[in-house]
Amino acid sequence: MKEDKASSTAYTVVQGILHTKNNPQLSHLIEEETINSYTKILSSTFEGLKRLEELHSPIKNKKLPFLEWLLMPGITLNYVLRKKFIEENVLNAIKNDTTQIINIGAGFDTLAWRLSLQFPSLNFIEIDHPATNQEKTKAINKTSTISSNLYFIPADLSKISLEKALKGCQGFQKKQKTLYICEGVLMYLDEIHVIGLFDSLRNLTGKDSLFIFSCIEPKESDKNNIRTLLYTYLKFKNERYLWYIRDTQIASFIKKNNYTLIDMADSESYRKNYLPSTYNGTLHKGEYVVVAKVD
Ligand SMILES: C[S@@+](CC[C@H](N)C(=O)[O-])C[C@H]1O[C@@H](n2cnc3c(N)ncnc32)[C@H](O)[C@@H]1O
């Protein structure tokens, strides 16, 4: 991460979602309310406006599909599908008495913002690198007031533990049934910080806490359709991947860290559950979203 600059990939995720909304075969996957919340965020920052302009320009809007084809085929649709899977699991957890949702490395995701308005009695916390956090809170403050059940914590998780970051937040309630989300983030942390995060969640809110996270196959895996050029691109952006895990190793990895695997989603399950049978576009391969529970 560049210390003083909001995450470029966090912007790319939002831009990809807005781009997908323009595809008539896929637009039903994204609610209008979600689009409005993302548009509000992008409209409020300099980089966001640039990204919106790219989407609306007949020439510049070719850049995103070109970069996608060049670096990570199918990735923009993957952002939409993984968020759909995560949102379904969060709503399901809320139905089953989860009262606190904590999004780690939230980027410009709007789930906590939207749900904090829909569920005023629940607690929502977002943690992100200070540069991204600052840009996001500025953007939300410009468009609406932040409700009193939504908290933002600036923290660089490669420098400070999650435990320390959360214990300093007045909104954090140790005794509440908690679900943590860590989407598109663990691959940017060293394994030691990934394991530290698993430990922190367990220590913070204990047994039955839920953890939804995404992870990726190693570079050399044949289950992954990432192009080699992406790794050079990320190096240039200073957002290198540091942690990988094979899908076959996830269950044992989380068991070793005292969690139980509840569910796992990948491009094939997304295809089955969310896409029309006629859809024949490329799907991103090599990223999994895992739902796990603290033992
Ligand atoms: C690819 S973006 C994903 C954003 C969001 N979770 C999503 O999926 O829409 C990666 C996020 O991880 C955050 N991140 C990366 N390294 C971090 C660190 N060391 N500490 C805190 N956040 C970090 C970035 O600021 C960014 O928001």
The ligand as an SDF file (V2000), in Angstrom:
LIG
                    3D

 27 29  0  0  0  0  0  0  0  0999 V2000
   -8.9250   -4.9980   -3.1310 C   0  0  0  0  0  0  0  0  0  0  0  0
   -9.3720   -3.8250   -1.9000 S   0  0  0  0  0  0  0  0  0  0  0  0
  -10.8420   -4.6360   -1.3170 C   0  0  0  0  0  0  0  0  0  0  0  0
  -11.8080   -3.6660   -0.7090 C   0  0  0  0  0  0  0  0  0  0  0  0
  -13.1350   -4.2700   -0.2440 C   0  0  0  0  0  0  0  0  0  0  0  0
  -12.9350   -5.2280    0.8180 N   0  0  0  0  0  0  0  0  0  0  0  0
  -13.8840   -4.8640   -1.3910 C   0  0  0  0  0  0  0  0  0  0  0  0
  -13.7530   -6.0720   -1.6350 O   0  0  0  0  0  0  0  0  0  0  0  0
  -14.6170   -4.1110   -2.0430 O   0  0  0  0  0  0  0  0  0  0  0  0
   -8.2070   -4.1650   -0.6130 C   0  0  0  0  0  0  0  0  0  0  0  0
   -8.4720   -3.3920    0.6640 C   0  0  0  0  0  0  0  0  0  0  0  0
   -7.5510   -3.8480    1.6670 O   0  0  0  0  0  0  0  0  0  0  0  0
   -7.0730   -2.7360    2.3730 C   0  0  0  0  0  0  0  0  0  0  0  0
   -5.7450   -3.0850    2.9200 N   0  0  0  0  0  0  0  0  0  0  0  0
   -4.6800   -3.5850    2.2510 C   0  0  0  0  0  0  0  0  0  0  0  0
   -3.6150   -3.7130    3.0850 N   0  0  0  0  0  0  0  0  0  0  0  0
   -4.0370   -3.2690    4.3090 C   0  0  0  0  0  0  0  0  0  0  0  0
   -3.4070   -3.1170    5.5810 C   0  0  0  0  0  0  0  0  0  0  0  0
   -2.1440   -3.4370    5.7490 N   0  0  0  0  0  0  0  0  0  0  0  0
   -4.1460   -2.6280    6.6060 N   0  0  0  0  0  0  0  0  0  0  0  0
   -5.4410   -2.2920    6.4350 C   0  0  0  0  0  0  0  0  0  0  0  0
   -6.0990   -2.4090    5.2550 N   0  0  0  0  0  0  0  0  0  0  0  0
   -5.4030   -2.8780    4.1980 C   0  0  0  0  0  0  0  0  0  0  0  0
   -6.9870   -1.6330    1.3220 C   0  0  0  0  0  0  0  0  0  0  0  0
   -6.9630   -0.3310    1.8880 O   0  0  0  0  0  0  0  0  0  0  0  0
   -8.2530   -1.8900    0.5170 C   0  0  0  0  0  0  0  0  0  0  0  0
   -9.3440   -1.1910    1.0110 O   0  0  0  0  0  0  0  0  0  0  0  0
  1  2  1  0
  2  3  1  0
  2 10  1  0
  3  4  1  0
  4  5  1  0
  5  6  1  0
  5  7  1  0
  7  8  2  0
  7  9  1  0
 10 11  1  0
 11 12  1  0
 11 26  1  0
 12 13  1  0
 13 14  1  0
 13 24  1  0
 14 15  1  0
 14 23  1  0
 15 16  2  0
 16 17  1  0
 17 18  1  0
 17 23  2  0
 18 19  1  0
 18 20  2  0
 20 21  1  0
 21 22  2  0
 22 23  1  0
 24 25  1  0
 24 26  1  0
 26 27  1  0
M  CHG  2   2   1   9  -1
M  END
$$$$
